[in-house]
Amino acid sequence: MRPLKIGLAQCRQTGDFASNAATIRRFLEEASHAGVQILCFPEAQTVGYRVDIATPDLPVPVAQLDDLHGEVARFCGKSGMACVLGTETPRATGPYHGKPHNSALVISETGIVLGTHHKTRLTPLDAVAYSPGSSMETYTLFGVRVGVVICFEGFRFPETTRECVRRGAQLVLHPQNNTTRPNDWKVPVHHAMIVTRAAENTIWFASCNACLIPHQNCRSLIVAPDGQVHAQTELKQEQLLVAEIDIDQATRAMFNYDLEGCAPLLFRQTVAREEYQQVLAR
């Protein structure tokens, strides 16, 4: 067993930068006190999701973002906690008024910014406010290979998670923002897709939504490699979800179509090994 303690910050999000920054600081402190090793925030937590919470034409607060990103990195280095921070990053052309990238900043437990993932698949409303990214990346946190997929690209496009797993990810973090609009029918659909991403790859999949009122169309969920929900939040409540996971359970057996590795997940104690031993011996 190789334990790893992860945290999902299901926190409130506004269109006010200072308010969001204060919330981020509060959850960083709470997570550090709880012994969290890797903390994930919701999509666009720093500025506010431009589709429903902030506005598409809001100027990009370039200097404020740089300051806050640096502050979070310093906190991570001081506390020994890694962080995936939902944020936005300006484009090189027109950084203040052009469409920014919808991004997740990945900060190591030593306080080093390892990289920034830009959301590659945008909804039609996303595309009004953001520019798409073009690549999937993985990062090493606490010796574990970790992937990041943001909201829509992780829900509806299994190939994004699969690319992270192809690159070695045993844990995929999924910042999301779902959503202030009355689409409550989506709750079970979103939950099913999160479970599927974990089960079809035999990895840990941890999805962090914002606390949204009156409508929150998905819980924050930590799903085990066998597809069972390991931990979850309540809807419409601010909550730091903390759970210890065994990263060794993320064998990637289904992703690799490894019959030996798939068998325990499929059969548990219900099918004797002797019934399929001849296939494994080939």
C-alpha positions as CSV (number, residue, x, y, z in Angstrom):
1,M,0.0,0.0,0.0
2,R,1.2,3.5,-0.9
3,P,-1.0,6.0,0.8
4,L,-1.6,9.5,-0.5
5,K,-3.9,12.1,1.2
6,I,-5.7,14.3,-1.3
7,G,-8.1,17.1,-0.8
8,L,-10.9,18.7,-2.9
9,A,-11.8,22.3,-2.1
10,Q,-15.5,22.6,-2.9
11,C,-15.6,26.3,-2.2
12,R,-17.7,29.3,-3.1
13,Q,-16.7,31.3,-6.2
14,T,-17.5,34.8,-7.1
15,G,-16.7,37.4,-9.8
16,D,-14.6,39.3,-7.3
17,F,-10.9,38.6,-7.3
18,A,-10.2,39.6,-3.7
19,S,-13.0,37.4,-2.4
20,N,-11.8,34.4,-4.4
21,A,-8.2,35.0,-3.2
22,A,-9.4,35.0,0.4
23,T,-11.3,31.8,-0.1
24,I,-8.2,30.2,-1.7
25,R,-6.1,31.2,1.3
26,R,-8.7,29.8,3.7
27,F,-8.8,26.4,2.1
28,L,-5.0,26.2,1.8
29,E,-4.7,26.7,5.5
30,E,-7.5,24.2,6.3
31,A,-6.0,21.6,3.9
32,S,-2.5,22.1,5.4
33,H,-3.8,21.6,8.9
34,A,-5.6,18.4,7.7
35,G,-2.4,16.9,6.4
36,V,-3.4,17.0,2.8
37,Q,-0.6,16.3,0.3
38,I,-2.3,17.3,-2.9
39,L,-5.1,19.9,-2.9
40,C,-7.3,20.6,-5.9
41,F,-9.4,23.7,-6.4
42,P,-12.4,24.2,-8.8
43,E,-12.1,25.4,-12.4
44,A,-11.4,29.2,-12.7
45,Q,-11.3,29.7,-8.9
46,T,-9.1,32.7,-9.0
47,V,-11.1,35.1,-11.2
48,G,-14.4,33.3,-11.4
49,Y,-15.8,31.2,-14.3
50,R,-16.3,33.7,-17.0
51,V,-19.4,32.0,-18.4
52,D,-21.8,32.2,-15.4
53,I,-20.0,33.8,-12.5
54,A,-17.7,36.5,-13.9
55,T,-18.3,38.1,-17.3
56,P,-16.6,37.1,-20.7
57,D,-15.3,40.6,-21.3
58,L,-13.7,41.1,-17.9
59,P,-10.2,42.4,-18.3
60,V,-7.6,39.8,-17.4
61,P,-6.0,40.8,-14.0
62,V,-2.5,39.9,-15.1
63,A,-0.6,41.4,-12.3
64,Q,-3.0,40.2,-9.6
65,L,-2.9,36.7,-11.0
66,D,0.9,36.7,-11.0
67,D,0.9,37.8,-7.4
68,L,-1.7,35.2,-6.3
69,H,0.0,32.4,-8.2
70,G,3.3,33.2,-6.5
71,E,1.6,33.4,-3.1
72,V,0.1,30.0,-3.5
73,A,3.4,28.5,-4.7
74,R,5.2,30.0,-1.7
75,F,2.5,28.5,0.7
76,C,2.9,25.1,-1.0
77,G,6.7,25.2,-0.5
78,K,6.4,26.3,3.1
79,S,3.8,23.7,4.0
80,G,5.0,20.9,1.8
81,M,1.7,20.5,0.0
82,A,1.1,20.3,-3.7
83,C,-1.8,22.1,-5.4
84,V,-3.8,22.2,-8.6
85,L,-5.3,25.7,-8.8
86,G,-8.1,26.4,-11.2
87,T,-7.3,29.8,-12.8
88,E,-6.8,31.6,-16.1
89,T,-3.8,32.6,-18.0
90,P,-3.5,35.5,-20.5
91,R,-2.6,34.9,-24.1
92,A,0.7,36.5,-25.3
93,T,-1.2,38.5,-27.8
94,G,-3.6,40.9,-26.1
95,P,-3.0,39.6,-22.6
96,Y,-5.4,42.1,-20.9
97,H,-8.3,42.0,-23.2
98,G,-7.9,38.9,-25.4
99,K,-9.7,35.6,-24.4
100,P,-7.5,34.0,-21.7
101,H,-6.9,30.3,-21.4
102,N,-9.0,28.4,-18.9
103,S,-6.2,26.8,-16.9
104,A,-5.0,24.7,-14.0
105,L,-1.7,25.7,-12.4
106,V,0.2,22.7,-11.1
107,I,2.4,23.4,-8.1
108,S,4.7,20.9,-6.5
109,E,5.1,20.2,-2.8
110,T,8.4,22.1,-2.9
111,G,6.6,25.2,-4.2
112,I,7.7,24.9,-7.8
113,V,5.2,25.7,-10.6
114,L,5.6,22.5,-12.7
115,G,3.4,23.7,-15.5
116,T,0.0,25.0,-16.6
117,H,-2.7,22.9,-18.3
118,H,-5.0,24.8,-20.6
119,K,-8.5,23.4,-21.2
120,T,-8.5,21.8,-24.7
121,R,-12.2,21.2,-25.3
122,L,-14.5,24.1,-24.8
123,T,-18.3,24.2,-24.7
124,P,-20.0,26.7,-27.0
125,L,-20.3,29.1,-24.1
126,D,-16.7,28.5,-23.0
127,A,-15.6,29.5,-26.5
128,V,-17.2,32.9,-26.0
129,A,-14.9,33.6,-23.1
130,Y,-11.8,31.5,-23.4
131,S,-9.2,30.3,-25.9
132,P,-8.5,26.5,-26.1
133,G,-5.3,24.8,-25.2
134,S,-3.8,22.1,-27.5
135,S,-2.1,19.5,-25.3
136,M,-2.4,17.1,-22.4
137,E,0.3,17.0,-19.7
138,T,1.2,15.0,-16.7
139,Y,3.2,16.0,-13.6
140,T,5.0,14.2,-10.7
141,L,3.7,15.1,-7.2
142,F,4.9,13.2,-4.2
143,G,6.4,10.6,-6.6
144,V,3.0,10.0,-8.3
145,R,2.3,10.7,-11.9
146,V,-0.7,13.0,-12.0
147,G,-2.8,14.2,-14.9
148,V,-5.2,17.2,-15.1
149,V,-8.4,17.5,-17.2
150,I,-10.7,20.5,-16.8
151,C,-14.5,20.1,-16.7
152,F,-16.0,19.4,-20.1
153,E,-12.8,17.9,-21.6
154,G,-12.8,15.3,-18.9
155,F,-16.6,14.6,-18.8
156,R,-17.3,14.2,-22.4
157,F,-14.0,13.2,-24.0
158,P,-12.5,10.0,-22.6
159,E,-9.5,10.4,-24.9
160,T,-8.2,13.3,-22.7
161,T,-8.0,11.2,-19.6
162,R,-6.7,8.3,-21.6
163,E,-3.8,10.5,-22.9
164,C,-2.9,11.3,-19.3
165,V,-3.0,7.6,-18.4
166,R,-0.9,6.8,-21.5
167,R,1.7,9.2,-20.1
168,G,1.7,7.2,-16.8
169,A,-1.0,9.0,-14.7
170,Q,-2.3,6.9,-11.8
171,L,-4.3,9.9,-10.5
172,V,-6.3,12.4,-12.6
173,L,-7.6,15.6,-11.1
174,H,-10.6,17.2,-12.6
175,P,-11.3,20.8,-11.7
176,Q,-14.9,21.7,-12.8
177,N,-17.6,24.3,-12.5
178,N,-21.1,22.9,-12.9
179,T,-23.1,25.3,-12.8
180,T,-25.4,28.1,-11.7
181,R,-28.1,27.2,-14.2
182,P,-31.1,24.9,-13.5
183,N,-29.9,21.7,-15.2
184,D,-30.3,19.4,-12.2
185,W,-31.0,16.4,-14.5
186,K,-27.3,16.5,-15.3
187,V,-26.3,15.4,-11.7
188,P,-26.5,11.6,-12.3
189,V,-25.1,12.0,-15.8
190,H,-22.0,13.8,-14.5
191,H,-21.5,11.4,-11.7
192,A,-21.7,8.5,-14.1
193,M,-19.1,10.0,-16.4
194,I,-16.7,10.6,-13.5
195,V,-17.1,7.0,-12.3
196,T,-16.5,5.8,-15.9
197,R,-13.2,7.7,-16.3
198,A,-11.8,5.9,-13.2
199,A,-13.2,2.5,-14.0
200,E,-12.3,2.3,-17.7
201,N,-8.7,3.2,-16.9
202,T,-8.2,1.6,-13.5
203,I,-7.0,4.8,-12.0
204,W,-8.0,7.2,-9.2
205,F,-10.2,10.1,-10.6
206,A,-10.8,13.1,-8.3
207,S,-13.3,15.7,-9.5
208,C,-13.6,19.1,-7.7
209,N,-16.6,21.3,-8.3
210,A,-17.3,24.7,-6.9
211,C,-20.0,25.2,-4.2
212,L,-22.8,26.7,-6.4
213,I,-26.2,28.0,-5.2
214,P,-29.0,27.6,-6.2
215,H,-27.9,25.0,-8.7
216,Q,-24.8,22.7,-8.5
217,N,-25.0,20.0,-11.1
218,C,-22.3,17.7,-9.8
219,R,-20.8,16.7,-6.4
220,S,-17.1,16.7,-5.8
221,L,-16.1,13.0,-6.0
222,I,-13.1,10.8,-5.4
223,V,-13.5,7.6,-7.4
224,A,-11.4,4.5,-6.9
225,P,-9.8,2.5,-9.7
226,D,-12.6,-0.1,-9.5
227,G,-15.2,2.6,-10.2
228,Q,-16.5,2.7,-6.6
229,V,-17.1,6.2,-5.0
230,H,-14.4,6.5,-2.3
231,A,-15.6,9.9,-1.0
232,Q,-18.0,12.6,-2.0
233,T,-19.3,16.0,-0.9
234,E,-22.8,17.2,-0.4
235,L,-24.3,19.5,-3.0
236,K,-24.4,23.3,-2.4
237,Q,-22.2,23.2,0.7
238,E,-18.7,24.5,1.1
239,Q,-16.5,21.6,2.1
240,L,-13.0,20.4,2.1
241,L,-13.2,16.8,1.1
242,V,-10.2,14.9,2.4
243,A,-9.5,11.2,1.7
244,E,-6.5,8.9,1.9
245,I,-6.1,6.8,-1.2
246,D,-3.9,3.8,-2.0
247,I,-2.1,4.8,-5.2
248,D,-0.9,1.2,-5.8
249,Q,-4.6,0.3,-6.6
250,A,-4.2,2.4,-9.8
251,T,-2.8,-0.4,-11.9
252,R,-4.0,1.0,-15.2
253,A,-5.1,-2.6,-16.0
254,M,-8.2,-1.8,-18.0
255,F,-6.3,0.9,-20.0
256,N,-3.6,-1.6,-20.8
257,Y,-6.1,-4.5,-21.4
258,D,-4.1,-6.5,-19.0
259,L,-6.1,-9.7,-18.4
260,E,-4.2,-10.7,-15.3
261,G,-4.8,-7.2,-13.8
262,C,-8.4,-7.0,-15.0
263,A,-9.5,-10.3,-13.4
264,P,-9.6,-9.2,-9.8
265,L,-11.6,-6.1,-10.7
266,L,-14.1,-8.1,-12.7
267,F,-14.5,-11.2,-10.6
268,R,-13.4,-10.5,-7.0
269,Q,-14.2,-13.6,-5.1
270,T,-17.1,-14.7,-7.4
271,V,-15.0,-16.5,-10.1
272,A,-12.3,-19.0,-9.3
273,R,-9.0,-18.3,-11.0
274,E,-9.0,-21.9,-12.4
275,E,-11.8,-21.0,-14.7
276,Y,-9.7,-18.6,-16.7
277,Q,-6.1,-19.7,-15.8
278,Q,-5.6,-21.3,-19.3
279,V,-6.0,-17.8,-20.9
280,L,-3.5,-16.2,-18.6
281,A,-1.0,-18.9,-19.3
282,R,-0.8,-18.2,-23.0
